[in-house]
Amino acid sequence: MSDETAGSSQESVSYETTSEKLLLASIGDLVEDVVVHLRSDPRKGTDTPTSIVRRRGGSAANVAVLAADSDTPSRFIGQVGDDPLGIRLIEELRRHNVDTIVTTHGTTGSIVVLVDHKGERTFLTDRGAASKLAGVGPNVLDNVGVLHMPVYCLAADPLARTASRLAGDAVARNIPVTIDLSSTSVIEEFGHAELLSFIETLGPEVVFGNQQEHRSLRLGERDPVPGAGVTIIKGGAEPTLIIKPNGDVISVPVRPVANVLDTTGAGDAFAAGYLGALLNGSSPRGAVDGAHRLAARVLGSAGATLGS
């Protein structure tokens, strides 16, 4: 695999991939997660004991890595800073055999993840350079079998404009596009009506979301997302729903996970597993089964990894 990097001009350069299979491409964030595990409630004005772990983050990057690690060739499209952290994150993706098309300019983003002693997570977000991607080269969709877009890539311009244009280009080339609703706060900031209009106009192959994210679109619990070929609603330990445009629903049970170590990246693993199966010709039901298996492996590992 090869890398495409650029400086402050943000111009694309040529690249090539050695994969003979169609790629799963994802566009969006590559950032550092600073995970802070609190051992008690925060103590105002004094010290609070914690354990702190730094690791790769960003939904789009996680999907690309988890796909590659599960034998689905993948490509990541995005921007990091022209700083040591950004270079380190790119190198990590390369070690996972992800084909990277990354602009380097600005300051690499970081997300502080506060995990309290009950396991609840709070995200303090500074996406930095990740939101600054102002264009991509004309060959970025070459060898791509599906383009995946976490809704985070629509959170701010210029990345939002770049992702929207790329999605339109993919549709024009008959490349399926998929969207992960990802975040209720981003949906609220974007506007649920505006996001629904965008999705309906684009006509994505799949829209993923959990129950809370789906409700944030002001849809009924079993309503399909207008314009989506398939709507997938994840329910945690409850069955996953596959909703067709005509309203037909397939309920797919979730096998219990014996030891849940960390929920980070489980949704990204679900998307990677589903899309990898889709590229191999699976039906939506078969793809959900594959998504459940990959998500279960991540739940038993620390961070967005498949573990051993």
C-alpha positions as CSV (number, residue, x, y, z in Angstrom):
1,M,0.0,0.0,0.0
2,S,1.1,3.6,-0.5
3,D,0.5,6.9,1.1
4,E,-0.6,10.2,-0.3
5,T,0.5,13.2,1.8
6,A,0.5,16.9,1.1
7,G,1.6,20.0,2.8
8,S,-0.2,23.3,3.3
9,S,-1.2,23.5,-0.4
10,Q,-3.4,20.4,0.2
11,E,-2.8,19.2,-3.3
12,S,-3.2,15.6,-4.2
13,V,-0.4,13.5,-5.6
14,S,-0.6,10.1,-7.3
15,Y,-0.8,6.8,-5.5
16,E,-1.3,3.2,-6.2
17,T,-2.7,0.2,-4.3
18,T,-1.5,-3.4,-4.6
19,S,-5.0,-4.8,-3.7
20,E,-6.7,-6.9,-6.3
21,K,-10.0,-6.6,-4.4
22,L,-12.4,-3.7,-4.3
23,L,-11.6,-1.4,-1.3
24,L,-13.8,-0.2,1.6
25,A,-13.0,3.5,1.7
26,S,-13.9,5.7,4.6
27,I,-13.6,9.5,4.9
28,G,-13.4,11.5,8.1
29,D,-11.4,11.7,11.3
30,L,-8.0,10.4,12.3
31,V,-7.3,11.8,15.7
32,E,-5.7,10.9,19.1
33,D,-8.0,9.6,21.8
34,V,-6.9,10.5,25.3
35,V,-8.9,8.1,27.4
36,V,-9.1,9.1,31.1
37,H,-10.5,6.4,33.4
38,L,-11.8,8.0,36.6
39,R,-11.7,5.9,39.8
40,S,-14.2,8.2,41.6
41,D,-16.2,11.3,41.0
42,P,-14.0,14.3,40.0
43,R,-12.8,16.3,43.0
44,K,-13.1,20.0,42.3
45,G,-10.0,22.0,43.1
46,T,-7.7,19.1,43.9
47,D,-6.4,15.9,42.5
48,T,-8.5,13.0,41.2
49,P,-6.8,9.6,40.7
50,T,-7.1,8.4,37.1
51,S,-5.4,6.1,34.6
52,I,-4.8,7.7,31.2
53,V,-4.3,5.9,27.9
54,R,-3.5,7.5,24.5
55,R,-4.5,5.7,21.3
56,R,-5.6,6.1,17.7
57,G,-9.1,7.5,17.4
58,G,-11.6,8.7,14.8
59,S,-14.6,6.7,13.5
60,A,-13.5,6.7,9.9
61,A,-9.9,5.6,10.7
62,N,-11.3,2.9,13.1
63,V,-13.5,1.5,10.3
64,A,-10.5,1.4,7.9
65,V,-8.2,-0.3,10.4
66,L,-10.8,-2.9,11.6
67,A,-11.7,-3.7,8.0
68,A,-8.1,-4.2,7.1
69,D,-7.4,-6.3,10.2
70,S,-10.4,-8.6,9.3
71,D,-9.1,-9.1,5.7
72,T,-11.2,-6.5,3.9
73,P,-8.8,-4.1,1.9
74,S,-9.4,-0.6,3.0
75,R,-8.5,3.0,2.3
76,F,-8.7,6.0,4.7
77,I,-9.2,9.6,3.3
78,G,-8.7,12.5,5.6
79,Q,-6.4,15.1,7.1
80,V,-4.0,15.3,10.1
81,G,-1.6,18.0,11.3
82,D,1.9,18.3,9.9
83,D,3.2,17.4,13.4
84,P,4.8,14.4,15.0
85,L,1.4,13.1,16.3
86,G,-0.1,13.2,12.8
87,I,2.8,11.4,11.3
88,R,2.7,8.7,14.0
89,L,-1.0,8.2,13.4
90,I,-0.5,7.8,9.6
91,E,2.3,5.3,10.3
92,E,0.0,3.3,12.5
93,L,-2.6,3.0,9.8
94,R,0.1,1.9,7.4
95,R,1.2,-0.8,9.8
96,H,-2.4,-2.2,9.6
97,N,-2.1,-2.2,5.8
98,V,-4.6,0.6,5.3
99,D,-4.2,2.5,2.0
100,T,-3.9,6.1,3.2
101,I,-4.8,9.2,1.3
102,V,-4.0,11.9,3.9
103,T,-3.3,15.6,3.7
104,T,-1.0,16.9,6.4
105,H,-1.5,20.5,7.5
106,G,-2.3,22.3,10.8
107,T,-2.6,20.6,14.2
108,T,-3.7,17.0,14.7
109,G,-7.0,16.7,16.6
110,S,-7.5,15.1,20.0
111,I,-10.5,13.8,21.8
112,V,-10.5,13.4,25.6
113,V,-12.7,10.5,26.6
114,L,-13.7,10.6,30.3
115,V,-14.8,7.2,31.5
116,D,-16.3,7.4,35.0
117,H,-16.2,4.7,37.6
118,K,-19.7,3.4,36.3
119,G,-18.4,3.1,32.8
120,E,-20.3,6.2,31.4
121,R,-18.3,8.0,28.7
122,T,-18.1,11.8,28.1
123,F,-16.3,13.1,25.0
124,L,-14.4,16.4,24.9
125,T,-13.7,17.0,21.2
126,D,-11.2,19.1,19.3
127,R,-11.0,17.6,15.8
128,G,-8.3,20.1,14.7
129,A,-7.0,19.4,11.2
130,A,-9.5,16.5,10.7
131,S,-12.2,19.0,9.8
132,K,-10.0,21.0,7.5
133,L,-9.8,18.6,4.5
134,A,-10.5,21.0,1.6
135,G,-10.3,18.6,-1.4
136,V,-9.2,15.3,-2.7
137,G,-7.6,14.1,-5.9
138,P,-9.5,12.8,-8.9
139,N,-8.4,9.2,-8.4
140,V,-9.4,8.9,-4.8
141,L,-12.3,6.5,-5.7
142,D,-10.3,4.3,-7.9
143,N,-10.6,0.6,-6.9
144,V,-13.3,1.5,-4.3
145,G,-16.2,-0.9,-3.8
146,V,-18.0,1.2,-1.1
147,L,-17.5,4.6,0.4
148,H,-18.3,4.9,4.1
149,M,-19.2,8.3,5.7
150,P,-19.5,8.6,9.5
151,V,-21.8,11.7,10.1
152,Y,-18.8,13.3,11.9
153,C,-17.4,14.1,8.4
154,L,-20.5,16.4,8.0
155,A,-19.9,18.3,11.3
156,A,-17.9,21.2,9.9
157,D,-16.6,22.7,6.7
158,P,-14.5,22.4,4.7
159,L,-14.5,18.6,5.4
160,A,-18.3,18.5,5.1
161,R,-18.2,20.0,1.6
162,T,-15.4,17.7,0.6
163,A,-17.2,14.6,1.9
164,S,-20.5,15.7,0.2
165,R,-18.8,16.2,-3.1
166,L,-17.0,12.9,-2.9
167,A,-20.2,11.1,-2.0
168,G,-21.8,12.6,-5.1
169,D,-18.9,11.5,-7.2
170,A,-19.2,8.0,-5.9
171,V,-22.9,7.8,-6.7
172,A,-22.2,9.1,-10.2
173,R,-19.7,6.2,-10.6
174,N,-22.2,3.7,-9.3
175,I,-20.1,3.2,-6.1
176,P,-22.4,2.5,-3.1
177,V,-22.3,5.0,-0.3
178,T,-23.0,4.3,3.3
179,I,-23.6,6.6,6.3
180,D,-23.2,6.0,10.0
181,L,-25.3,8.4,12.1
182,S,-22.6,8.1,14.8
183,S,-23.5,11.0,17.1
184,T,-26.7,12.6,18.3
185,S,-24.9,15.9,19.0
186,V,-23.7,16.1,15.4
187,I,-27.2,15.3,14.2
188,E,-28.6,18.1,16.4
189,E,-26.0,20.6,15.2
190,F,-26.5,19.6,11.5
191,G,-30.2,19.6,11.9
192,H,-32.3,16.5,11.6
193,A,-34.4,17.8,8.7
194,E,-31.3,18.9,6.8
195,L,-29.6,15.5,7.4
196,L,-32.7,13.7,6.3
197,S,-32.8,15.8,3.1
198,F,-29.2,15.2,2.4
199,I,-29.6,11.4,2.9
200,E,-32.7,11.3,0.7
201,T,-31.0,13.2,-2.1
202,L,-27.9,11.1,-1.9
203,G,-29.7,7.7,-1.7
204,P,-27.1,5.7,0.3
205,E,-27.0,2.0,0.1
206,V,-27.0,1.7,4.0
207,V,-27.7,4.0,6.9
208,F,-26.4,2.7,10.3
209,G,-27.5,4.0,13.6
210,N,-28.3,3.0,17.2
211,Q,-31.7,3.5,18.7
212,Q,-30.9,6.9,20.2
213,E,-29.3,8.2,16.9
214,H,-32.3,6.9,14.9
215,R,-34.7,8.7,17.3
216,S,-32.8,11.9,16.8
217,L,-33.9,12.0,13.2
218,R,-37.5,12.3,14.6
219,L,-38.4,9.0,13.0
220,G,-40.5,6.2,14.5
221,E,-38.7,3.3,16.1
222,R,-39.2,1.1,13.0
223,D,-39.3,3.7,10.3
224,P,-36.8,3.4,7.5
225,V,-34.6,6.4,6.8
226,P,-36.0,8.0,3.6
227,G,-33.7,7.4,0.6
228,A,-31.7,4.6,2.2
229,G,-31.5,1.2,0.5
230,V,-31.4,-0.4,3.9
231,T,-31.7,1.1,7.4
232,I,-29.8,-0.7,10.2
233,I,-30.7,0.0,13.8
234,K,-28.4,-1.3,16.5
235,G,-29.8,-2.1,19.9
236,G,-26.8,-3.1,21.9
237,A,-27.6,-6.5,23.4
238,E,-31.1,-6.3,21.9
239,P,-31.7,-7.5,18.3
240,T,-30.4,-5.5,15.4
241,L,-33.2,-4.3,13.0
242,I,-32.8,-4.4,9.2
243,I,-35.5,-2.1,7.8
244,K,-36.3,-2.1,4.1
245,P,-37.7,1.0,2.3
246,N,-41.1,-0.5,2.2
247,G,-41.1,-0.9,6.0
248,D,-40.4,-4.6,6.2
249,V,-38.3,-5.4,9.3
250,I,-35.9,-8.3,9.9
251,S,-34.8,-8.7,13.5
252,V,-31.4,-10.3,14.0
253,P,-30.5,-11.5,17.5
254,V,-27.2,-10.6,19.1
255,R,-25.2,-13.3,20.7
256,P,-24.1,-12.5,24.3
257,V,-20.5,-11.3,24.8
258,A,-19.1,-13.1,27.8
259,N,-16.5,-10.5,28.8
260,V,-17.0,-6.9,27.7
261,L,-13.7,-5.1,28.3
262,D,-14.3,-1.8,26.4
263,T,-17.2,-0.6,24.2
264,T,-14.9,1.9,22.3
265,G,-15.1,1.2,18.6
266,A,-17.8,-1.4,18.7
267,G,-20.0,0.6,16.3
268,D,-17.1,1.1,13.9
269,A,-16.4,-2.6,14.0
270,F,-20.1,-3.3,13.2
271,A,-19.8,-1.0,10.1
272,A,-16.5,-2.6,9.1
273,G,-17.9,-6.1,9.5
274,Y,-21.1,-5.3,7.6
275,L,-19.4,-3.6,4.7
276,G,-16.7,-6.3,4.4
277,A,-19.5,-8.9,4.1
278,L,-21.4,-6.7,1.7
279,L,-18.3,-6.5,-0.6
280,N,-18.1,-10.3,-0.5
281,G,-21.7,-10.5,-1.8
282,S,-23.6,-11.2,1.5
283,S,-27.2,-10.4,2.0
284,P,-28.1,-7.7,4.6
285,R,-29.0,-10.5,7.1
286,G,-25.6,-12.2,6.5
287,A,-23.8,-8.9,6.7
288,V,-25.4,-8.2,10.1
289,D,-24.2,-11.6,11.3
290,G,-20.7,-10.7,10.2
291,A,-21.0,-7.3,11.8
292,H,-22.0,-8.8,15.1
293,R,-19.0,-11.2,15.1
294,L,-16.5,-8.4,14.5
295,A,-18.1,-6.1,17.1
296,A,-18.0,-8.9,19.6
297,R,-14.2,-9.2,19.1
298,V,-13.8,-5.5,19.7
299,L,-15.9,-5.5,22.9
300,G,-13.5,-8.0,24.3
301,S,-10.4,-5.9,23.5
302,A,-9.0,-2.6,24.8
303,G,-9.9,0.2,22.4
304,A,-10.9,-0.1,18.7
305,T,-8.8,-3.2,18.1
306,L,-9.5,-6.9,17.5
307,G,-7.1,-8.0,20.2
308,S,-5.3,-11.3,19.9
